[in-house]
Amino acid sequence: MKKPDLQYLGKFIKLFSFKGELIMFSEVNPESLTNLESIFIDLNGSYIPYNTGYIKPHKKNNYRLQIKGINNEADAKYLLKKEIYISYDKKLNSKSEDIPFNIQKNFNVFNNNDFIGKVFSIINNNGQCVIEVQINSKMILIPLVNDFIEEINPKKEEIKMILPEGLLDL
């Protein structure tokens, strides 16, 4: 599967047990993870599907995950620091209503249908999500709030926004 068909879920941050369980960092509500039967793991630019055995809340923003077929520490170690994705047909609920999890780096950002730049990074600071957009040679922080977002098109990798006057001049 190609990355544009997928949305970011989280990242494996550490091993949990010698039986192949992993700890995943993700900023989604635990309810979004119930009945999640499969995930895609970025292995060197290829998005490989894996079936999940279970996903359980562990600590804040951490989830204990068992992947079917991963039954030992050595296999699980290979997946450490790998990013995890799910298909767009699965709906993710973020912990903040203002964090659209389908936005990725390098998305094109438009203001009133005019191209202004590309997403350089996504920053989540205590529930307030902002995107850092490179406009010419400077970086601008734009809050990701529903009032500013007109449309997000993951297939085209675009975010259409209607920004208040002066925001891009800061």
N, C-alpha and C positions, 0 to 999 in steps of 0.2 A: 504494500500500500504506500502511496505517496504522502508526504507530510501535509500538503494542502488539504488532504481528506481527513486529517486528524487534528485533534485539539489536545493541548498540553494538559497533563494531569498532575505530574509531580516528578520526583527523582528519588532513586534508591540512595539512602544515606549511610546505612550500616546494616550489618548482619544482626539477626536476633537470636538465632539458635544454630546448633550444629546440624539441625534437620532441614536446613535450606530456607528458613523463614528470613524475610528481609524487612527492614523498616523503610517506609516510603514517606517522604515529606511532601505534603500537598495542602493547599489552602482552600479546599472545598469542604462543604458541609458533609459530615459522615453519612447523612441520608442519601447523598448523591452516589455513594459507593455501594449501597445495598443492591444486590442482584447484579453486580458488575461481573460478568462472566469471562470477559476477555480484555486484554490490554495489548498495546503495541510498545515494544521496547526499541529504542534507537540504538542499534548496534552498528557503529561506523557508517551512519547514513542510510542504513536499511532499517525499515520499520517492521520488526518481526512480531507476529501475533503469538501470544501465550494465553492459555486458559488459566484463570485464577481458581485456587482452591477456596480461599476465603480472604477477606479483608476485614480487620478489626481495628477499632480505634485503640491507640496506644497511649500517647500523650498529646498535648496541644500540637496540632498540625502534623502529627506523626501517626502512621497506621502500620500495623503488623500485617504482612501479606505473605501468603503461601501461593506459589505458582505450581501448577500441576507439572510434574516431570522434574522439578528441581527439589531434590530430596537430600542434598548434602551441602556441607559448607563450601566445598571447592566450586561446585556449580553456581552457588549463590554469590560467591566472591566475584565471579566474572561479571555479574550484573551491577555491582556497586558503582555508584556515580553515574549510572545510565539514566537517561530521561525516559519518562513513561507517557504514553499518549493513549487516547481512546478515540473511537470514531465520532464524527459530528452528530450522528443520529442519537447518541447518548446525551442527555441533558445534564449539565453540571450546574449545581447551585453553589455559588461562592459564599463565603462567610460574610462578605459585604456585597450588597446588591449592586455596587458600582464597579465590580471587577469582572469584566467580560473575559473569561478564560480562553476564548478562541482567538485572542489577539496574540500575535507572535512578532518577534524581531523581524525587521525588514519589510513589514507591511507598509504600503503606501498610504499616506495620510492626506486627506483632502479637506479643505475648508471652503464651504460654499462652492463645491465642485472644482476648486482650483487646487492643483497639487502643491503641497507645501513641503513635503519631505518624507523621510522613511523613519519608522520606529527603530531607534537605536537600542533602547532597553525599556523594560517594564519594571516599575518600582512600586512595591506594596509596603506602605509605611503605616502600620497599625490600622488597617482597614481602608485607608485612603490610597487608591491606586492612581498612579500617574504614568504617562508614557514620556520618555525622553525622545524628542524628535530632532533629527539633524536637519536644520534649515540653513542652506548655504554652508557657512563655516562655523555657525554657532549652534549650541544645543539649547532647546526650549523644553521646559516641563509643561505638559498639558494634563490637567486632571481628567481622569476617566469617570465622568459622571453622566448619568442618563440624559440630563438636560443638554449636554454638548454633542452627544452621539446621535447622528441621523441614521446611519446604517453601518453594519459590519458585514463584509462579504468575505468569508474565509477562503472561498474557492478562488476569488480574484486577488486575495491578500490585500484588501483595501478597507480603510476606515473612513467613512464620510462623516464629517463633523460640521457643526455650526457653532463657531467660537465667538465669544464676546469681543467687541472691538478693543484693540489695545493689548490683548493677551499675547499676541505674537511679537509685540514690540518690547516686551520685558527683557 
